[in-house]
């Protein structure tokens, strides 16, 4: 898929997923987010940028870490995601948290203007993820830190059939190379090539638990990266892809629900002082 088209698909797809994303994925992503925040070890008063922030799941946790004397900026390609996050910040009276729509591959931010950068499960959707890693290196000060999370090996993520099932309907790759950075040491290598040091990698096995088939399918099709394709399917196509997906995850059925194995890769690193 041409990079501009891929970005457009992701932007408007996540706009559509804004209401469903957090209820369906918030609990599932907690292990990766907790590992990232532990690795980056934010301190009171620090300045943090959260890349691909979505509705602010990591942004708000980071805000608690830096306290009212620090600041956190969440950026995302989806205007609806950052709008929802900004409303939540206002409701909570968190004046040290801000949000902006921004392309992670070309951040409109000054060099060395942050103490730390975070990116939780956003790099997989970017046409040039390495460019985004280089941008994080640019905007973090010498001695500052980054913490990044991606999904792990495709074979260890039982929900991965959603991509070929949807791709067959749209005759295109919705998320080309989605699992690339989760393979081997690919993410750590991207950090090394961007100029980071003290690079550490964690692999975190998880179980994605859903109480029933409807919730499992909603997470796969409504609240995630294929939301735009799903929105354009007619009733017959929706029934077809839903049936195929449930057949693919059937080995992981547990009573009325599903327990899908998954894996996160979390990498932390430092900008040379």
PESULBEL-V143019 format. One record per residue. RES is the residue in one small letter. PHI is phi in whole degrees, -180 to 180 (NA if undefined). Layout:
# PESULBEL-V143019
RES_PHI + RES_PHI
This chain:
# PESULBEL-V143019
x_NA + x_-64 + x_-54 + x_-63 + x_-68 + x_-60 + x_-64 + x_-65 + x_-60 + x_-69 + x_-59 + x_-78 + x_-65 + x_-72 + x_-57 + x_-69 + x_-87 + x_-57 + x_-77 + x_-89 + x_-58 + x_-68 + x_-60 + x_-85 + x_-115 + x_-50 + x_-65 + x_-70 + x_-93 + x_-56 + x_-61 + x_-67 + x_-67 + x_-64 + x_-66 + x_-60 + x_-66 + x_-66 + x_-69 + x_-82 + x_49 + x_-64 + x_-122 + x_-55 + x_89 + x_-79 + x_-104 + x_-130 + x_-117 + x_-110 + x_-87 + x_56 + x_-74 + x_60 + x_-86 + x_96 + x_-55 + x_-84 + x_-57 + x_-70 + x_-64 + x_-63 + x_-62 + x_-65 + x_-67 + x_-93 + x_73 + x_-68 + x_-86 + x_-97 + x_-151 + x_-134 + x_-114 + x_-101 + x_-127 + x_-156 + x_-75 + x_-91 + x_-64 + x_-68 + x_-64 + x_-70 + x_-64 + x_-62 + x_-66 + x_-64 + x_-62 + x_-66 + x_-61 + x_-64 + x_-61 + x_-88 + x_67 + x_-92 + x_-76 + x_-94 + x_-120 + x_-133 + x_-139 + x_-153 + x_-79 + x_-158 + x_-84 + x_-63 + x_-82 + x_-150 + x_-69 + x_-85 + x_-132 + x_-73 + x_-59 + x_52 + x_-99 + x_-132 + x_-84 + x_-155 + x_-129 + x_-126 + x_-151 + x_-100 + x_59 + x_-118 + x_-63 + x_-66 + x_-93 + x_-92 + x_-59 + x_-129 + x_-63 + x_-62 + x_-63 + x_-65 + x_-65 + x_-64 + x_-65 + x_-64 + x_-60 + x_-68 + x_-88 + x_-96 + x_-67 + x_-56 + x_87 + x_-78 + x_-127 + x_-132 + x_-140 + x_-128 + x_-133 + x_-136 + x_-70 + x_-85 + x_-63 + x_-55 + x_-65 + x_-101 + x_-119 + x_-69 + x_-86 + x_-61 + x_-60 + x_-57 + x_-71 + x_-64 + x_-65 + x_-72 + x_-58 + x_-65 + x_-80 + x_-100 + x_54 + x_-161 + x_-88 + x_-70 + x_-132 + x_-62 + x_60 + x_-55 + x_-95 + x_-60 + x_-75 + x_-88 + x_-88 + x_56 + x_-106 + x_-60 + x_-70 + x_-62 + x_-65 + x_-61 + x_-67 + x_-62 + x_-68 + x_-80 + x_104 + x_-82 + x_-133 + x_51 + x_-85 + x_-129 + x_-121 + x_-123 + x_-110 + x_-121 + x_-75 + x_-140 + x_-120 + x_-93 + x_-104 + x_-127 + x_-74 + x_-161 + x_-64 + x_-63 + x_-67 + x_-61 + x_-72 + x_-62 + x_-61 + x_-72 + x_-109 + x_-99 + x_-101 + x_-138 + x_-71 + x_-102 + x_-60 + x_-67 + x_-61 + x_-59 + x_-64 + x_-100 + x_-74 + x_-81 + x_-60 + x_-66 + x_-65 + x_-63 + x_-64 + x_-65 + x_-70 + x_-63 + x_-63 + x_-65 + x_-68 + x_-64 + x_-64 + x_-67 + x_-98 + x_-54 + x_-61 + x_-107 + x_-71 + x_-135 + x_65 + x_-83 + x_-108 + x_-139 + x_-124 + x_-94 + x_-62 + x_-149 + x_-148 + x_-111 + x_-117 + x_-118 + x_-122 + x_-118 + x_-159 + x_-132 + x_-80 + x_-54 + x_-78
